[in-house]
Amino acid sequence: MTMLISINQNLYDAANREAKKVGRTTAEQIQFWAKLGRAAIQNPDLPASFIANCLDALAEQAGDAIPYSIKK
């Protein structure tokens, strides 16, 4: 579902710059930040960078992941 929202131009510009760095659309970057903020509030003892890495890992497609194996 698509919804129109109004956001501050500075926030949009910052999201646009960050999105280009990480390969997301501006909308995807804003959604990522919203998820990150919600998760950080729900888990105040976890570093934001850890939460961000977890969110990225959850979003990664299984086909893009490299299987981990221990050589014996």
C-alpha positions in Angstrom: 0.0 0.0 0.0 1.3 3.5 -0.8 0.6 6.4 1.4 1.5 10.1 1.0 3.1 11.7 4.0 4.6 15.1 4.5 8.2 15.2 5.8 10.8 17.9 6.4 12.9 18.7 3.3 16.1 18.3 5.3 15.1 14.8 6.4 14.2 13.9 2.8 17.5 15.2 1.5 19.5 13.3 4.1 17.6 10.1 3.3 18.2 10.6 -0.4 22.0 11.0 0.2 22.1 8.0 2.4 20.0 5.9 0.1 22.4 6.5 -2.8 25.3 5.3 -0.6 23.6 2.1 0.4 21.7 1.2 -2.7 18.2 1.9 -1.5 15.5 4.2 -2.8 14.7 7.3 -0.7 11.4 5.8 0.4 13.2 2.5 1.4 15.8 4.5 3.4 13.1 6.4 5.3 11.3 3.1 6.0 14.6 1.6 7.2 15.2 4.6 9.6 11.6 4.2 10.9 12.1 0.5 11.6 15.5 1.2 13.2 14.0 3.9 15.4 11.2 1.6 16.5 13.5 -1.3 17.2 15.9 1.0 19.2 13.1 2.2 21.4 12.0 -1.3 22.0 15.5 -2.5 22.7 17.3 0.4 24.5 20.2 -1.7 25.7 21.3 -2.6 22.1 23.6 -0.3 20.1 21.8 1.2 17.1 24.5 -0.2 14.8 23.8 -3.7 15.9 20.1 -3.2 15.3 20.8 -1.8 11.9 23.0 -4.7 11.0 20.3 -7.1 12.1 17.6 -5.3 10.0 19.9 -5.5 7.0 20.5 -9.2 7.6 16.8 -9.9 7.9 16.2 -8.0 4.6 18.9 -9.9 2.7 17.6 -12.4 0.2 18.5 -16.0 1.0 19.9 -16.4 -2.5 22.4 -13.6 -1.9 23.7 -15.0 1.4 26.9 -17.0 1.6 26.4 -20.2 3.6 28.6 -20.6 6.7 30.4 -23.8 7.2 33.2 -25.0 9.4 35.9 -27.0 7.8 37.0 -30.0 9.7 
